Amino acid sequence: YYVRKALQPYAQLTEKKLSDLLDAPIDAIVMGDRGVISESDTERLTAWIEKGGVLIRFAGPRLAAQADPMAPTALRPTSRNLGSSLSWETPQRIAEFATNSPFFGIPKPTDAVVRQQVLAQPSAELDSLTWARLEDGTPLVTASRTGRGELILFHVTADPDWSDLPYTGAFVEMLRRSVVSGGERNRSSVASEGALTPMRTLDGFGVLGPPPSNATPIAAADFMKTPPS
């Protein structure tokens, strides 16, 4: 529900079984917490990502309970509870987005807290794979490049069960940027269908930066014939 509400104004959404989605000409797949992905679907997903697709996954009890190869980085078994009756730790706030993150420029949600998350296994490359983190340094969003596409994992659920993030405007912007993050498919050629979302904009003072909140996509079919204004 929250993913749908966040992306509806900016993208054409299709809800189908995974096997059917992989047969359709789509740019991104958003997948909530689910059980084991079959070996055949895993192979097809990997091939689809390598060709430029973006797979966005959300954590949850199922992902926390099992090993899953379709993740940007190795995950610890079970989830981390923050602020529960069995934990000394308190819920964590979201840290500022780093300058090298695709989320840089999105104001951090100051009132949102994370109560539960799936933790990544420490590794030498974890820092370079982290797009967003909590104030204690643990990853909130990780991503890895696979061929021309991207595999992105939100280490919390897509609903408010584990965090307040889905209530925030930052959630909308993080999803929008995640959807276009692979970009290779859009950069290699201009499609005739769908919409193109601005990733950087020039303001009236000639400063290049993140697009403002009121920036709107442009129809791909109109892109090459629309003069700048």
C-alpha positions in Angstrom: 0.0 0.0 0.0 2.7 2.5 1.0 4.9 1.7 -2.0 1.9 2.0 -4.3 0.9 5.4 -2.9 4.5 6.7 -3.1 5.0 5.8 -6.7 1.5 6.2 -8.2 2.0 9.9 -9.2 5.3 9.2 -10.9 5.2 5.8 -12.6 2.9 3.4 -14.4 2.4 0.5 -11.9 1.6 -3.1 -12.8 0.9 -5.7 -10.2 1.4 -9.3 -11.4 3.1 -12.5 -10.4 6.9 -12.3 -10.6 7.1 -14.7 -13.5 4.6 -12.6 -15.5 6.5 -9.3 -14.6 9.7 -10.8 -16.0 8.0 -11.3 -19.4 6.8 -7.6 -19.5 8.9 -4.6 -20.7 9.3 -3.0 -17.3 12.2 -1.0 -15.8 11.9 -1.9 -12.1 10.4 -4.5 -9.8 9.4 -3.7 -6.2 9.2 -6.8 -4.0 8.0 -6.9 -0.4 9.0 -9.5 2.2 8.5 -12.9 0.7 9.6 -16.5 1.1 12.2 -18.3 -0.9 12.5 -17.3 -4.5 12.6 -20.4 -6.7 15.8 -21.2 -8.5 14.3 -20.6 -11.9 12.9 -17.2 -10.9 16.3 -16.3 -9.3 18.1 -17.1 -12.6 15.5 -15.1 -14.6 15.7 -12.2 -12.1 19.5 -12.1 -12.3 19.5 -12.1 -16.1 16.8 -9.3 -16.1 18.9 -7.2 -13.7 22.1 -7.7 -15.8 20.2 -6.3 -18.8 19.4 -3.1 -16.9 16.5 -3.9 -14.6 16.2 -2.5 -11.0 15.0 -4.9 -8.3 14.0 -3.1 -5.1 13.4 -5.5 -2.1 12.1 -4.9 1.4 13.1 -6.9 4.5 10.7 -8.6 6.9 10.3 -11.7 9.0 10.6 -14.0 6.0 13.9 -12.5 4.8 15.2 -12.4 8.3 14.5 -16.1 8.8 16.5 -17.5 5.8 19.5 -17.1 3.7 18.7 -15.4 0.4 21.1 -15.0 -2.5 19.1 -12.1 -4.0 20.5 -9.5 -1.7 23.2 -6.8 -2.3 25.3 -8.0 0.6 25.4 -11.0 3.0 22.8 -10.7 5.8 22.9 -11.8 9.4 20.3 -14.5 10.3 17.3 -13.0 12.3 16.5 -9.4 12.7 17.6 -6.7 15.2 14.9 -5.4 17.5 15.4 -1.9 18.8 13.5 -0.8 21.9 11.7 -4.1 22.5 11.2 -5.6 26.0 14.1 -8.0 25.3 16.5 -5.3 24.0 18.7 -2.7 25.8 18.9 -0.7 22.5 16.6 2.2 21.7 14.9 2.9 18.3 17.3 4.5 15.9 16.8 7.7 13.8 18.0 7.9 10.2 21.3 9.6 9.5 22.0 12.3 7.0 22.4 10.9 3.5 26.1 10.8 2.4 27.3 12.9 -0.5 28.1 9.8 -2.5 24.6 8.3 -2.1 21.9 8.6 -4.7 19.7 9.8 -1.9 22.0 12.9 -1.3 19.9 16.0 -1.1 16.8 14.4 0.3 16.1 15.9 3.7 16.4 13.2 6.3 13.1 12.4 8.1 13.9 13.9 11.6 10.9 12.3 13.4 11.1 8.8 11.9 12.6 6.0 13.9 13.5 2.4 13.1 12.4 -0.2 15.5 13.6 -3.3 13.7 16.0 -4.1 10.8 17.8 -6.9 9.0 21.5 -6.4 9.7 24.2 -6.8 7.1 27.3 -9.0 7.7 30.3 -6.7 8.2 32.6 -6.7 5.2 35.3 -4.6 3.5 32.9 -3.5 0.8 29.8 -2.8 3.0 30.5 0.9 3.2 30.6 1.3 -0.6 27.3 -0.7 -0.9 25.4 1.5 1.7 23.1 4.2 0.3 21.5 5.1 3.7 22.2 4.3 7.3 20.9 4.8 10.8 22.6 7.1 13.3 24.5 4.2 14.8 26.1 3.5 11.4 24.2 0.3 10.5 22.8 0.1 6.9 19.2 1.1 6.2 19.5 0.7 2.4 22.2 -1.2 0.5 22.6 -1.7 -3.2 24.9 -3.5 -5.6 25.5 -3.2 -9.3 24.8 -6.3 -11.3 25.6 -6.0 -15.0 23.8 -2.9 -16.2 21.1 -3.0 -13.5 20.9 -2.6 -9.7 19.8 -4.8 -6.8 18.5 -2.6 -3.9 17.5 -3.7 -0.4 15.6 -1.6 2.2 16.6 -3.3 5.5 13.1 -2.6 6.9 9.6 -3.6 5.9 7.6 -1.7 3.2 5.0 -0.9 5.8 5.2 0.8 9.3 5.7 -2.5 11.2 9.4 -2.0 11.6 9.9 1.8 11.1 8.1 5.1 10.5 9.9 5.6 7.2 6.8 4.7 5.0 5.0 7.7 6.6 7.6 10.2 5.4 8.1 12.2 2.3 11.7 10.9 2.2 10.2 7.4 1.5 8.7 8.8 -1.7 11.9 10.4 -2.9 14.0 7.4 -1.9 11.7 5.1 -4.0 11.7 7.4 -6.9 15.5 7.6 -7.1 15.8 3.9 -6.5 13.5 3.1 -9.5 15.7 5.2 -11.8 19.0 4.3 -10.2 19.9 1.5 -12.7 19.4 4.0 -15.5 21.5 2.1 -18.0 18.4 1.1 -19.9 17.3 4.8 -20.1 20.8 6.1 -20.7 21.6 3.8 -23.6 18.5 4.8 -25.5 15.5 7.0 -25.1 12.4 4.8 -24.9 9.1 5.8 -26.7 6.9 4.8 -23.7 6.8 5.7 -20.1 8.2 8.8 -18.4 11.6 10.1 -17.6 12.3 11.5 -14.1 14.8 14.3 -13.5 17.9 13.2 -11.5 19.6 16.6 -11.4 18.3 20.0 -12.2 19.7 23.5 -12.8 18.0 26.2 -10.8 17.7 29.9 -11.7 21.2 30.6 -10.4 22.8 27.9 -12.6 23.4 25.6 -9.6 23.2 21.9 -10.4 21.6 19.8 -7.7 18.9 17.4 -6.7 15.5 18.1 -8.3 13.0 20.1 -6.2 10.0 18.3 -4.7 7.7 19.7 -7.4 9.8 18.5 -10.3 7.6 16.3 -12.6 8.5 13.6 -15.1 8.3 14.2 -18.8 6.8 11.7 -21.2 9.6 9.8 -23.0 7.9 10.2 -26.3 8.1 14.0 -25.8 11.7 14.2 -24.5 13.6 14.8 -27.7 11.1 17.3 -29.1 10.6 19.4 -26.0 12.7 22.6 -25.8 14.1 23.6 -22.4 12.1 26.2 -20.6 
